[in-house]
Amino acid sequence: MQLKTIEKLCCPFDKSDLNLQVLVKDTAQNIIEGILSCTVCQRNYPIVYGVPIMAPDEYRQIQLEQPIVEKWKLEHDLADVKLLP
């Protein structure tokens, strides 16, 4: 996912701006893995294979997202990342 595309995204819950934490980029500086965070509602949205997972809460599959975040915590020394508040 290109950085200029990410800059146009907002939190689907409260429409606030998102902070980006880049974990992996490719040679063209596209974001392959990362976390989008909303400082207002405290939700986190992972970017997996260049695709942000930003479904509304009732459609999110946390049991599929959490193992990816747990792997990132080990590989990138991340602090505790909760996907939902």
C-alpha positions as CSV (number, residue, x, y, z in Angstrom):
1,M,0.0,0.0,0.0
2,Q,1.3,3.4,-0.9
3,L,1.9,6.0,1.8
4,K,-0.2,8.6,-0.1
5,T,-3.1,6.2,0.0
6,I,-2.8,5.6,3.7
7,E,-2.8,9.4,4.3
8,K,-6.4,9.5,3.0
9,L,-7.7,6.9,5.4
10,C,-9.6,7.7,8.6
11,C,-10.9,5.6,11.5
12,P,-14.1,3.8,10.4
13,F,-15.5,4.1,14.0
14,D,-15.1,7.8,14.7
15,K,-13.6,9.3,11.5
16,S,-10.5,10.5,13.3
17,D,-7.0,10.7,11.7
18,L,-4.9,7.5,12.0
19,N,-1.3,7.2,13.1
20,L,0.9,4.8,11.1
21,Q,3.5,2.5,12.5
22,V,5.5,0.9,9.6
23,L,6.9,-2.5,10.2
24,V,7.9,-3.7,6.7
25,K,8.3,-1.8,3.4
26,D,9.3,-3.1,0.0
27,T,11.9,-1.6,-2.3
28,A,9.4,0.9,-3.8
29,Q,8.6,2.2,-0.2
30,N,5.2,0.6,-0.3
31,I,3.9,-0.5,3.2
32,I,3.7,-4.3,3.4
33,E,3.1,-4.6,7.2
34,G,2.1,-2.0,9.7
35,I,-0.4,-0.8,12.2
36,L,-2.9,2.1,11.9
37,S,-3.9,3.5,15.3
38,C,-6.7,5.8,16.3
39,T,-5.8,8.0,19.3
40,V,-9.4,8.9,19.9
41,C,-11.1,5.5,20.2
42,Q,-7.9,3.4,20.8
43,R,-8.6,1.0,18.0
44,N,-5.7,-0.5,16.0
45,Y,-5.9,-1.8,12.4
46,P,-3.2,-4.1,11.1
47,I,-1.9,-3.8,7.5
48,V,-1.2,-7.3,6.2
49,Y,0.4,-7.9,2.8
50,G,-0.3,-4.2,2.0
51,V,-4.0,-4.3,2.8
52,P,-5.4,-2.5,5.9
53,I,-7.9,-4.5,7.9
54,M,-10.4,-1.8,8.7
55,A,-13.8,-3.5,9.0
56,P,-16.4,-2.3,11.5
57,D,-16.1,-4.0,14.9
58,E,-19.0,-6.4,14.4
59,Y,-17.3,-7.7,11.2
60,R,-13.8,-8.0,12.5
61,Q,-12.3,-11.4,13.1
62,I,-10.0,-10.7,16.0
63,Q,-9.1,-14.4,16.3
64,L,-7.5,-14.1,12.8
65,E,-5.9,-10.7,13.3
66,Q,-4.4,-11.3,16.8
67,P,-1.9,-14.0,15.9
68,I,-0.4,-11.7,13.3
69,V,-0.1,-8.9,15.8
70,E,1.5,-11.3,18.4
71,K,4.1,-12.3,15.7
72,W,4.9,-8.7,15.1
73,K,5.3,-8.0,18.8
74,L,8.0,-10.7,18.9
75,E,9.7,-9.7,15.7
76,H,9.6,-5.9,16.2
77,D,9.7,-5.5,20.0
78,L,6.3,-3.8,20.0
79,A,4.5,-2.9,23.1
80,D,1.2,-4.6,23.9
81,V,-1.1,-3.9,20.9
82,K,-4.9,-4.3,21.5
83,L,-7.0,-4.3,18.4
84,L,-10.2,-3.2,20.1
85,P,-10.5,-0.9,23.1
